[in-house]
Amino acid sequence: MCILTKIVDMEKSMKTNPEIDRGFYIAGWLLIIAAVIYALIEKITGVRLMAYYPPCAFHMLTGLYCPGCGGTRAVRALMHGRLLLSLRQHPFVCYTFFLGTIFMVSQTIGKISHRKTGMHFRMIYLWIGLVIILVNCIVQNTLLIRYGIRIPG
């Protein structure tokens, strides 16, 4: 109960912080630019850069999935418009994509209209993301250990 009270107090103290919103907004545009550059490089050269990423060391050592396993495949699936595959590979990627899209669109509209409207950062979004990551890890490893079902990779 004490931890929950601290989380609620932290959330109340961070109602809206324009500096945090501004930082996320800038980071969002940098991420969009990086994704476009990545997609152009892949399209022009035909080289799949993600194929050169090293395999997950945790999975190689233990045979279990780490909390981030499937994230790279989920990003790739999302970049190719395969939403359901991305959701299956790692639901946190879709959660972040939709939350980020809503944030970026609403913040851009607010900046264009010169109003203080739009979505703002809240700690609850991070806590929801953490729960998604942990539940995904538990489900993937339960399917693997108990039923021998591997997430395609």
Secondary structure, DSSP 8 states (H G I E B T S, - for coil): -HHHHHHHHHHHHTS--HHHHHHHHHHHHHHHHHHHHHHHHHHHH---GGGGS---HHHHHHSS--TTTTHHHHHHHHHTT-HHHHHHH-HHHHHHHHHHHHHHHHHHHHHHTTSS-S----HHHHHHHHHHHHHHHHHHHHHHHHH------
